[in-house]
């Protein structure tokens, strides 16, 4: 502990109490039901960093320790801790959260309206009269906490259902604070980790608002075997692939690698792709962004959708490829739910 931190810790009234007195207060108010040893970890953390434990800067979260074969408590920072540390080291203000457009979606059978993204800017004083802005943009679907449980529900939990704007705003602010003040640490806050899978702890999912272990993830299922590329589909698309190869937009091996990410192919089919005919026997289907999108929209099942999507790499424009890949995932969700 450096001299500044020692001075700050000495100035905190809570840390002037005896440990027994402070433990009694914390057990009965801020951390009811917590293990005394875990509360001692909180006190040690606060003494080392000059923080007031009565402001609850950190949370005690029980997590599964696969090596020990039991739960163990982990001290995780809250958003309030990052705000405090940033204020001590030159924070010049935090913007109001800016939200993206609202989306009404059904997740795990539950309908919810939420903002697509949230953006927060943190200002830091770098030198005399110099202020630098650090902005973080976080997407709701990448951060929301799932219910989990035995049903392994992907519906948002109670907190994210009740506060879809407030929770994503906390995540965006925490990220912006870490960008502006990297010295305060890189550990995610308890709000960000709610409902997430922690790989370091054998896939345990926790609800950080309560500290409850709600799900221990099952081992990932083996990847399903890829279906073979049907002869009819192959014959229909072969001339288009030959055209792409002839124009130099893709090599035969690049096309084969893309197709084999979704389907298995015979050696004869691979040879047919690599063998460029002297002249195409049938006109190749149109390869343009509108034409591919139309084929995906007309797809009646996932097989037809994949067939249309296999033409996306043939487009020369990366913007068109990105837009069609996004449309492909949306159509895939639609066909899966039908």
N, C-alpha and C positions, 0 to 999 in steps of 0.2 A: 504494500500500500504506500503510495507516495505521500509527501507532506501535505499537499492540497487536499487529497482525499481524506487523510487523517483529520485535518482541520474541519472539513465539511461533516464528517461522521461525528466528531466531537460536539458539533453545534446542534445536532439533532436531538430534541428532547426525548424521543422514544428510545434512542440508544443510550441515554443516561440512566434508564431504568435497569434494574438487575435483570439478568436473563430469565430468572424464574418468573418475575413480574410480567415481563414482556411476553414470555411464552403463554402465560395465562390469558393475557389480553388477546393475543392473536388466535389462540385456540377457541376462544369463546366468541370472536367477532369475525375476523377476516378469513380464517381458515378452519371453520368448524369441522371436526371429525378427521382432520389431517393427522398423520403420524407425527409425533413430537420430533423425531429425527429429521423429518422433511421440513418442519418449521425451522429447525436449527440451520438447515441448508439455506433457507430464505434469509435468516439473520446474518449468516456468514456472507452471503451475496451482497446484502445491503451494506454491511460494514465495509466490505472491500471496495465498494463503488460509491460510498457516501450517499446512499439512498435512504429515504424514510420508509421503514417497513409498514407504517400505519397508512401509507398511501397505496399500498398493495401494488408495487411496481412490477412484481413477477407473480406467476401462477404456479401452483403445484399440480402437475398432470401425471396421473398414474399411467404407465406404459409397460407393455409386455417386453420382458428381457428374455429372449430365446436361450441365451447361454445359461442364465440362472434358473430358467424354467418357472419364473414367477413375475408378478408385476413389480415394478419399482417406480418410485416417484422421481420426476424430472422437473427441474425449475425452468420455466419458459418465460421470456419477457412478454409484457403486455404493450399495447400501443402507447400507453401512458409513459412507460419507461423511455421509449425512443423519443417521445416529445420532450421529456425532462432533460435527457442527455443532449439533445439538439439545442435546446434553449440555453444550456450552459456553454455551448461551444460555437455560438455565433449565428443561431437561426434568426433570420430577419423576417420571418412570416411564412404562413402556409395558406395557399389559396383555398377558396371554397371548392368542394368537389364539383367537377363538371361531368355530367352524365351523357352517354350516348343515347340513341333512340330506344324507346321502349319496345320490348318484344313480349308477346304472350305465347307461352310454350307449354307443352305438357311433358312433364318429367316424372317418370315412374308412376304414371296414372294421376298425377296431381297437376292441376293447371295453375300457373303462376305468371305474373307480369314482372319483368325485371329490365334494368337498363343493360344494353349490350356491353357497354364499357364504362369505366370511370377514370377520369384523369385528375391528378392532383400535382401542384407545383410547390416545391419548397425553395425558399430563398435563403442563401447563406452569405454572410459577410466574409469576403476573402481578404480584403485589405482596406485601408482607409478610403472610404467613399466608394468601394467596389462591392457590388452585390451580384452574385451569379445565381441563376435559376436552374433547378433540377426537376424535370417532369417525369412522372411515371404514369403509364396507362395500363390498367389491368382489366381483363375481360371477365365478365360475371361467370360464364360457363367454365372457365378455367380455375375458378376460385371457390365456387359455392360448396358448402358442406352437405354431404348426402346423409340420409337417415340411416342407411346401412341396416344393421340388425340381421336376424335370421333370414329375412327375405332378400337381403342384399339390395335394398331399394335404392334407386338413383334419384328419388325425389329429394328436394331440399329439406334439411332438418327444420325444427321449429324456429330457431333463431333466424335462419336465412329466409324462411317463409314470411316471418313477421317483419323483418327489416331487410328487404332485398337491396335497398339503396345504402343504408347505413353500414352494412357489413362489407360491401364491395368498396365503399369509401375508405374504411379502415385499412383494407388490403392495399389500396392504391397509395394511401398516405404513408404506410409503413415502407413500401418500396421506394417512394420518393425520399423519405428520410434516410434510408440506407444509401441511396445514390448520393445525396448531398453530404452525408456524414458517415463515410465508410468506417471511420475509426470507432463508431459506437457499436460495431459488430455486424455480422451478417446473418445471425440466427433469425428465422422467421418468428413472428409473434404468435401467441396462442390463438388469436383471431384468424390468422392465415392458415394455421395447421388444423383447425377444427374440421373433423370429418375426413382428413386426408390419410393416405396410406404412408406409413413411415417405414421405408425399406430397411433402415438400420435396426428396426425393432420387429423384424419378422412379420411385417405386413399388418400390424395392428392399426385399426382405425379408432380414433378417439373423438369425443365431443369435448372440445376444449372449454366450452362454456360451463360444463359440469364436471369435466375431468373423467367422465365415464368411458370405459372401454366398450365400444358398441359393436365392434366387429373384428374378428381375426380373419384376414383374407385367406381363402383357400388357395392351395398351390395352383398356378396357372394351368389351365387345361392344354393338352397338346394341340398344336395347330391342326385344324381339320385338313384332310387330304384334298388337294386341288382337283377339280373336275377336269377331265380331258377336253381338249379343244375339238369340238365336233367337226366332222368332215364337211358338213353343209356350210357351217360358218366359215370354215377355213377357205373353202372354194370361193365363197362370196367376197372375202376380203383380200385374197391373195393378189389380185391385180392391183388393188390400191397400194398394198405394201411394196410391190415391185416398182410402182410409180415413185413412191417416196424414196426408195433406194436409188433409182435411176437419176432422180433430181438432186441427190447428194444430201438430202435433209436428214436422213438416218442411215446407219449401216445395218446390214442384215442382222449382225449380232446384237445391236441395240434393240431392234424390234423384237427379236427372239427373247431377249432378257425381259422386256416389258410384258410380253404375252405370257411368259412362264411365271410371272409374279401372280397371275390369276388362274392359269390353266396349265395342265401338262401337255406336252407335245411329243409326237412320235419323231423318230429320226428322219422318217420320210418327209414329214411336214417341215422340219428344219431345213432339209436339203432343198425342198421346193422353194422356200423363201430365199435361200442363198443362190439358187439358180435363176438367173435373170433371163426371161424368154426373149427371143429375137423380136417379137412383136406381141403386144397384148392381144389375146383372143377376144376379150370382152372389155368394154369400156369400164374404167375404174369408177367406183362411186365417188360422188363429189366430196372433197375434203376441205371444208371451210367451217369456221366457228358456228355460223347459223345452222349449217346442215347437220353438224354433229349434235348441237343442242336439240334440234328438231327430232333427231333419232332417239336421243335420250328421253325426251318428253313423250315420245310415242311408245317407248319400251313398256311391255306388259309384265315383264318379270326381270329378275336380276341377271339372268343370262343374256337377255337382249340388251339390258343396260350396259353390262360389261363389254359386249360386242361393240356398242357405239363408243364407249369410253376408250377402247383400244386404239381408236384413231386420233385421240387427243395429242399424243407425242408427235404426230405427223405435222401439226400446225407450226408454222415458222415463228409466230409471235408468242413470247412468253406470257404476255398479259392475257391473251386468249386462252392459253393453256391453263393458267391459274384460275381464271373465271369459270372455265368448263369443269375443272377438277372440283371447285366448290359446288357447282351445280350438280355434279355427279354424286357427291356425298349427300346432298339434300334429297335427290331422287332415290338414292339408296335407302335413306331413312323412310321415305314415303312408301316404297315398295315393301320394305320389311314390316311396316306396321299394317299393311293391308291384309 
